[in-house]
Amino acid sequence: MTDTPEALPPEGEPAATGPTRAGFVALIGEPNAGKSTLLNRMVGAKVSIVTHKVQTTRARIRGVAMAGQTQIVFVDTPGIFRPRRRLDRAMVTAAWGGAADADIIILLIEAHRGLTEGAKAIIASLKEHGVRQPVALAINKIDKVKAETLLALAEEANAAWPFAETFMISAEKGYGVEGLRNWLQGVLPENPWYYPEDQIADLPMRQIAAEITREKLTLRLHEELPYQLTVETEKWEDRKDGSTRIDQVIYVSREGHKGIVLGKGGETIKAISTAARAEMSEFLGRTVHLFLVVKVRPNWLDEAERYSEMGLDFKDGESRGNA
């Protein structure tokens, strides 16, 4: 392989002449397939939550990458899985909505897991949804299997769906990613750019800050508190000294969850706050003063306002049979 594992630069070599291109690229796949990792590497900065936990991406997160005269707007969708709760249904609907709106779809599957029942279900849904956009296959985590396994997997997947192209990548280490980016650079339509050249995401900073804190909570709490919490940025104050004060609320479903988040003597919440504050400071390029409070809202999973804060449509969570 010719690709190196270094992070891709946020901007490719500009073309001397020629029209500008721009388009939306939806990343779909099962939870934990590596969509957020690929998005962050393509953009050259962390704009999407990345953990070892599944179903961590809740909203469609757009990251913007430049490749020569082409602006690639990535839509990192929630993982597609069989929904059980209102939140699950809203997430899956958001994922298919992101795919429907895109110029190109990239399906990520994990090399070491192969063509799972979940991946087969996604391919079947591509057919059911009547997808007409080009769909590329990205076999991720290629460093975990042998070459012959990769070739057999690619053949099996392409027999199930006529993929426009197949890429062997490691989103985490960077292998094969530049080849994928170069392909996108050439196939996206001629369009003016949708965003300023130096913009890397279209999420409001308040929501990015909330995602950073939620990631630290997910990493710290492991299995203790799976997905019964959400984070909202209540206040944002840019101070005269160049620093920023951010006040956030962590909503949990039960009183017992509050104690888990706080930890003994407040140890857990302090560690989460320190880690989140450091990342926010690095991301914003300024000192951040972060203040976290934990509140119990037993029915937050059924409150429309909470869904709006996550960038999801509350109505999409209504039960309408299988998504």
N, C-alpha and C positions, 0 to 999 in steps of 0.2 A: 504494500500500500504506500502511496506517496504522501498521504495526508499526515500532518504532524498533530500531536495532541494539544498544542497551544490553542487558546481561545481565539476564535475568529475576530478580526478587527471589526469595529462597528461600521466601517465603510470600505467597500472594495475599491480597486483601482478605477478611477473614473474614465469613461470612454471619451476619446477626443471629440468625436462628433456623434450625431445620431439622435433619434427621438428618445424621450423618457418613457419608461414603462412603470407600471404600478398595478398591484393586484393583491387580493386577499387569499391567503393559504391557510386552510383549516387543518389542524393536527387532531386526528381522532384515534381512538384505540381504547383498549381496556384500561382500567385504573392501574397506575404504576408502570405503564409501558415506556415511560421516559419522555412524554410530551413536553412537560415543563422544562426538563433538562435540555432538550433540543431547542426549545424556544430561547432559553437564556443564552445558550451558546451561539445561536444564530445572531441574536441581537448584540451580543458582546457585553451584556450586563444582566444582572438578576432582576427580572420583572415578574416572575411567576414563582409561586411557592413550590419548594422542592423538599420532599421528605421521603422516607422509606415507607410511609403510610400510604394506603390507597385512598382514593376519593378526596384528595386534599384540595384540588382545584375545584372551586364551586361555581365560578362565573367564567364567561368567555373573556379571556385576557388577551388584549392585542399588544404585540411587541413589533416594533418597526426596525427592519434591517435594510441597509443600503448595500447594493451590489452593482458597482459601476453606475450606469444611468437608470438602474431598476430599483424601485422601492418595494420591498417585500413586506407586506403586513400580515404577520402571523396571528392566527386566532387559536390560542391554547384552550381547547374546550375541556369541560369536565370529562372524566373517564366514562365510557359507555358501559353500563352494567344493567342488571335486572332491578328495576326500582321497587322499593318496598314502602317508603314513606313519602310524604308530600315533598320534603326537601330532595329526596332521591329523584322523584319524577320531574321536579323543576330543573335539576341538574342535567338529566338525560335529554329533556326537551331543549335546554340551552345548547347542549352539544350538537344535536341534529340541526338546530337553527343556525349554528355557526357553520356547519358543513354546507347547508343549503345556500347560504349567502356568499360562499367562497368561489373564487375562480378556479382553484385547484384544491384537491383534498389529498392529504398524506395520511395513510393508515400505518400506524406503528404497531409492530408486533415484536415480542421478545424472542430472541434467537434460541435461548435455552428452554423456553416454554413451548415453542413451536406454534402450530396452528391449533390453538385451544378451542374449546367449545364456544367460549366468549368471543374469540376472534371470528369464528365461523358465523356466529350470530350477527356480528357487525357487518360482515360481507353480505349475509342474507338481507339485512336491513338496507344496505346500499341498493340492492335490487328492488326491495319493497318501496323505498322512497323514490325510485325512478331517477337515481343520480345520473346526470349527463356530463358533469364536469370531468376532466381528466383526474384519475385517481392514481397516485403513485404509492408504491409499497416501500416502506423503510423498515428493514429488519435490524432492530436495535440490539445492543449488548453483544456484538459479534465476537468480542474477546472471550466470551464464556463457552464457545463451542468450536468444534473443528470445521475446517473448510467444507468437507464433504456433507456435513450436516446442514450447513448453510445453503448449499446448492440444492439439496433435496427439499428443504423448506421453501426455497424460492420457487421451485418447480411446482410443488403442491399448491402454494398460494396462487400462483398465476393460472393454475388450472381451475381455481375456484372463481377468479375474477380477472378480466383482461386489464391488468395494470398498465398504465402508460409507460412507467419505468420502474425498475427495482433497484434499491440502494442498500448496500450493506454498511451499517454505521455503528459507531459507538458514540452516542450523544454525550456521555460523561467524559470520554477521553478525546473526542474530536475526530476519530478516524472516519473517513468517508463523508464527513459533513460538508466539506467544501465542494465536493462533487455534486451534492444535492443542491447546494446554494447556486452553483453555476448553472445547473439545469433550470432552476426556477428563474434565474436571471434572463434566460433566453426564451422561456415559454409564456411568461406573463404578458398580458396585452399592452399595447401602446396606450398610455394614459398619462396625464399630469400627476405628479406626486400628490398623495392625499394629506401628507403631514410635512412639517418643516424638516429639513434634512437632519437636524441634530436632535429630533424628538425620538425617544426610544419606546414610548408606550402611550396609550391614550386613556389609561386609568387615571382618575384624579389622585393626587398625592395622598389625600386623606385615606383612600381605599388601599393604596399601596402600603401605607404605614400600618393599616389594620391587618393586611395580609402578612406583613413581616412579623407582627406580634403573634398572629395565629400560628405561623410556622414554628415559632419558638415554643409555643404552648404544645403543639403536636409533638415536637421532638422531645420535649422534657417529660411529658406525661405518659408517653408510650401507650400502653393498653389500658391505663387506669381510667381515662376519660375520652373515649373514642371520638365521637362527632357531636356531642351534646353541648357544644359551646360555639359562640361566635364573638367576634370583636368588632366594635364600632369606634371610630374616631369622633369624639364629641366636640372637641375644641382644638383649634389650630391657631397659634399666635406667633407670627414672625416678629421678633423683638428688635429694638433699635440697636442692640449690641451685636446683631448678626446671627444670634441663636434662634432656635424655634422651640416653643413649648407645645407639646402634644398631650392632650388628655384623652384617654381611651377607656371604654367600658368593656369588660369581659362578661358576657351573659352566659349563665349556665342554667340547666333545667332543674336541678335539685339542690337542696341545702347541703347535702353531703358532698356534692361536686365542688362547692365553694371552698370547703376545707382542703380538698385535694389540690386545687389551684393555688391556694395560699401557702400550703405546706406548714410544717412545724415552725412556729415562731416567724412565719412569713418568709421562710427560706426559699421556697419554690418561686413565689411571685417575684422576689428580689432577683433571683437568677434569670428568670424570664425577662424581666425589665432591663437588666444589664445587657443581656445579649441583643434584645430588640433595639435598645437605644444605640448600641454600638453600630449595628447594621444601618439604622436610619441615618445616623451621623455620616457614615461613609457614603451612603446613597445620595444624601442631600448636599454633602460637602460642607457641612456646618455643624456646630454643636447642637445637640438635641436634648431637651429636658423632657423626659417621658414620665407621665403619671398614670398609673393603672388602678382601677377599682374593679371589684368583682361584684356582680349583682345577680340575684336569683330571679329568673323569669320562667316559671314552670311551662308556660305555653309559647315560648319564643319561636318554636318551630312552626307554629300556626299563626304567626303575626305577619301581616303583609309588609309592614314597615321593615322588619328584619330582612326580608327577601330583597327589598329595594336596595338596602345597604350592601347586599352581596352581589348586586347586579343581576338578580334573577327575577322572573315574573311569578308572582304569587299564584296567579291563575294556572300557570303551567304545572303546578303541583297537584291540581285536582285529578282525581282518579278517572281515567278514561280507558281503562283496559291496559294492555301492554303498550309500552312506548315504542 
